[in-house]
């Protein structure tokens, strides 16, 4: 389960976040490219845009469920 106290500072403020357990597998970026990006220098994913539409919500949920290390949370700052 993602740890809110370990979220990356690059995450856009809001409900979704990626924490420091991310292994940079790119699965979230592939599932929800409008909402996740890869930090090229540090090698981790982060939420680049909070989901705003039902389609983005569904893509982010798919990304969260597909994360092999459960580094994505959906209980951040609302």
C-alpha positions in Angstrom: 0.0 0.0 0.0 1.3 3.5 -0.9 2.6 5.6 2.0 1.4 9.2 1.9 4.4 10.2 4.1 6.7 8.9 1.4 5.1 10.5 -1.7 7.4 12.2 -4.2 7.4 16.0 -4.2 6.9 16.0 -7.9 3.3 14.7 -7.5 0.7 17.3 -8.4 -1.4 18.2 -5.4 -4.6 16.1 -5.1 -5.9 12.7 -4.3 -3.6 10.5 -6.4 0.2 10.2 -5.6 3.2 7.9 -6.2 5.4 7.1 -3.3 9.1 6.3 -3.0 8.6 2.5 -3.4 8.2 3.1 -7.2 10.6 1.0 -9.2 10.2 2.9 -12.5 8.5 0.0 -14.3 6.6 2.5 -16.5 3.3 0.6 -16.1 1.4 3.6 -14.8 2.7 5.8 -17.6 1.5 3.3 -20.1 -1.9 2.9 -18.5 -2.6 6.6 -17.8 -0.2 8.7 -19.9 -2.2 11.9 -19.4 -1.8 11.6 -15.6 1.6 9.9 -14.9 5.1 10.8 -16.0 8.5 9.5 -15.4 11.1 11.6 -13.6 14.0 11.2 -16.0 16.8 12.2 -13.6 15.7 10.3 -10.5 14.0 7.3 -12.2 10.6 7.2 -10.7 7.0 7.9 -11.7 4.9 10.7 -10.4 1.4 12.2 -10.9 1.8 14.9 -13.5 -1.9 15.7 -13.7 -4.7 14.8 -11.3 -7.6 12.9 -13.0 -10.4 15.2 -14.0 -12.7 13.1 -16.2 -14.3 9.6 -15.7 -11.9 8.3 -18.4 -8.9 9.6 -16.6 -10.2 8.3 -13.3 -10.6 4.8 -14.9 -7.1 5.0 -16.4 -5.6 6.0 -13.0 -7.5 3.2 -11.3 -6.1 0.7 -13.8 -2.6 2.1 -13.2 -3.0 1.8 -9.5 -4.2 -1.8 -9.7 -1.4 -2.7 -12.2 1.4 -1.3 -10.0 3.6 -4.2 -9.1 4.8 -2.6 -5.8 1.6 -0.7 -4.9 3.4 2.6 -5.0 0.3 4.5 -6.2 -2.2 5.8 -3.7 -5.6 7.5 -4.1 -6.0 9.0 -0.6 -3.8 12.0 -0.7 -4.7 15.7 -0.3 -8.2 16.1 -1.6 
